[in-house]
Every structure is written in structure tokens, then in C-alpha cells.
Amino acid sequence: MRWIGYQRLERPTAAVERSIKGLLFDCRMCGQCILSSTGMSCPMNCPKNLRNGPCGGVRANGNCEVRPEMKCVWVDAFAGSARIPGGTEALRQVQHAVDRRLQGRSSWLRAVRQRLGETP
């Protein structure tokens, strides 16, 4: 990867990631994916972009207060985390605020660089 260059890999990797995660998880490509910590439910689909749990306006039927026709992202996250080993513990971790500079960039490439001990 270093030989090819991360800048050259960014565009094709992000395109593949957008296609796959968009289809499977309705991913918004925030560049800081936390799907594994939210029961495979993308919190960026929340109209309020809440990354650490639901707001106080979840309706009794589990729908969103902003978009009443939409199921609350966090209701799905709690249900999904119960099906993943270690999912409920991961759900309790506090997530950092979204860095909007990473919007549209590949979180896969970012994760690989972190595992290799490089600063993305």
C-alpha cells in the first residue's frame, strides 16, 4: 500500500466501500465508521447525527421524532448489538464527534493504516 500510495488508493477504495456499505448498511461515508459498535446500524442516518445513543424524542413505537415514518437508528442499533458477540459492550463506548473533513473518504483504508501503526 505504501508503494502504491494511499492517495492513489483513496478514490477506488472509497468507491468500493461506498457501494458495498451503502447497499448493506445505508452507509453515509462519514470516514469514521462505527458500524461494528452500533449493531451494524449507521448512526449517520439519524437526522440529528447522534453517535452516542438516541435523543429524548424516540416515539413509543420506536420511530424518530424528526422523521415519524422512519425507525429510530438507535432502536435498530440496540437490536443489532444484541445479536453480535460483544455488541452491547461496544455500544456503551463513547464515540468521538464526527470530523467532517473525512466525509466521503474510506474508513477501510484508514483502519488499515491504523493497524499498520501509521497515522492517517
C-alpha positions, 0 to 999 in steps of 0.5 A: 500500500505504501508503494502504491500510495494511499492517495492513489488508493483513496478514490477506488477504495472509497468507491468500493466501500461506498457501494458495498456499505451503502447497499448493506448498511445505508452507509453515509461515508462519514470516514469514521465508521462505527458500524461494528459498535452500533449493531451494524446500524449507521448512526449517520442516518439519524437526522440529528447525527447522534453517535452516542445513543438516541435523543429524548424524542424516540416515539413509543413505537420506536420511530424518530421524532424528526422523521415519524415514518422512519425507525429510530437508528438507535432502536435498530442499533440496540437490536443489532448489538444484541445479536453480535458477540460483544455488541452491547459492550461496544455500544456503551463506548463513547464515540468521538464527534464526527470530523467532517473533513473525512466525509466521503473518504474510506474508513477501510483504508484508514483502519488499515493504516491504523493497524499498520501503526501509521497515522492517517 
